[in-house]
């Protein structure tokens, strides 16, 4: 665990809650906590979107580990929410579709919450990107 983990979580929590207020989109507590931890976990990443999601999905399926599917879905949620390299996407909903499928295959609660969580994350990106 990074020595700044708790600071990341605190600041990401503040950012998510503030953004929920601005967007008037309040996530269920469990989804809000997931988004906060996802944001904190990926706080320092610089390689988001570098790997082909379809290949990651195939590898996750072959591994048989639920957590690998969740990792693929999380990557899709981040890419979709912070439209990274959008001009290279196969379709406007590719990452949403792939992420929802991966969460669903993992039996994860985010399958039904991809869109609202993505809206909050997208609003965070727009807000912080304009600073």
C-alpha positions in Angstrom: 0.0 0.0 0.0 1.2 3.4 -0.9 2.2 5.5 2.1 -0.2 8.2 0.9 -3.2 5.8 0.5 -5.4 7.4 3.2 -4.7 10.9 1.8 -5.7 9.7 -1.7 -8.9 8.2 -0.4 -9.8 11.3 1.7 -9.2 13.7 -1.2 -10.9 11.4 -3.7 -13.9 11.1 -1.3 -14.1 14.9 -1.1 -13.9 15.2 -4.9 -16.6 12.6 -5.5 -19.0 14.0 -2.9 -18.5 17.5 -4.2 -19.0 16.4 -7.8 -22.2 14.5 -6.8 -23.5 17.8 -5.4 -22.6 19.7 -8.5 -24.1 17.1 -10.9 -27.1 16.4 -8.6 -26.4 12.8 -9.1 -26.1 11.0 -5.8 -24.6 7.5 -6.0 -25.7 4.8 -3.5 -23.2 4.6 -0.6 -21.6 1.3 -1.8 -21.2 2.7 -5.4 -19.8 6.0 -4.1 -17.3 4.1 -2.0 -16.3 2.0 -5.0 -15.8 5.1 -7.1 -13.7 6.7 -4.4 -11.5 3.7 -4.0 -11.2 3.2 -7.8 -10.1 6.8 -8.1 -7.6 6.6 -5.3 -6.2 3.3 -6.5 -5.5 4.8 -10.0 -4.4 8.2 -8.7 -0.8 7.9 -9.9 -1.3 5.8 -12.9 0.1 7.0 -16.2 -0.6 3.9 -18.3 -4.4 4.0 -18.4 -5.6 2.8 -21.8 -2.2 1.5 -23.0 -3.4 -2.1 -23.2 -6.1 -3.4 -25.6 -9.2 -4.1 -23.6 -10.3 -7.0 -25.8 -7.1 -8.8 -25.1 -7.3 -8.0 -21.4 -10.8 -9.4 -21.5 -9.7 -12.6 -23.2 -6.9 -13.0 -20.7 -9.2 -12.4 -17.8 -11.7 -15.0 -19.1 -8.9 -17.6 -19.6 -7.6 -17.0 -16.1 -10.9 -17.9 -14.5 -10.4 -15.3 -11.8 -13.3 -12.9 -11.1 -10.9 -10.2 -9.9 -9.3 -10.1 -13.4 -12.7 -9.3 -15.0 -13.2 -6.6 -12.4 -9.8 -5.1 -13.3 -10.8 -5.0 -17.0 -14.2 -3.4 -16.2 -12.5 -0.8 -13.9 -10.1 0.1 -16.8 -13.1 0.5 -19.1 -14.9 2.7 -16.6 -11.9 5.0 -16.3 -11.3 5.2 -20.0 -15.0 5.8 -20.7 -15.3 8.4 -18.0 -12.1 10.3 -18.8 -12.4 10.0 -22.6 -8.9 9.1 -23.2 -7.9 8.8 -26.9 -11.5 8.9 -27.8 -10.7 9.4 -31.5 -9.3 5.9 -31.5 -12.3 4.2 -29.9 -14.1 1.5 -32.1 -17.4 3.1 -31.2 -18.7 5.8 -28.7 -20.0 3.2 -26.3 -17.2 0.5 -26.7 -15.7 1.0 -23.2 -19.1 1.3 -21.6 -20.2 -1.9 -23.3 -17.1 -3.9 -22.5 -17.0 -2.6 -18.9 -20.6 -3.5 -18.3 -20.1 -7.0 -19.8 -17.0 -7.6 -17.7 -18.7 -6.4 -14.5 -21.7 -8.6 -15.4 -19.5 -11.7 -16.0 -17.9 -11.1 -12.6 -21.3 -10.8 -11.0 -20.3 -7.3 -9.7 -22.7 -4.6 -8.5 -21.1 -2.1 -10.9 -22.8 -3.8 -13.8 -26.0 -1.8 -13.1 -24.1 1.3 -12.0 -21.5 1.8 -14.7 -23.4 4.7 -16.3 -24.1 6.8 -13.1 -20.6 6.1 -11.8 -19.2 7.1 -15.2 -21.1 10.4 -15.1 -19.7 11.3 -11.8 -16.1 10.4 -12.9 -16.6 12.3 -16.1 -17.7 15.4 -14.3 -14.6 15.1 -12.1 -12.4 15.0 -15.2 -14.1 18.0 -16.8 -13.8 19.9 -13.5 -10.2 19.1 -12.8 -9.2 19.3 -16.5 -10.4 22.9 -16.7 -8.3 24.1 -13.7 
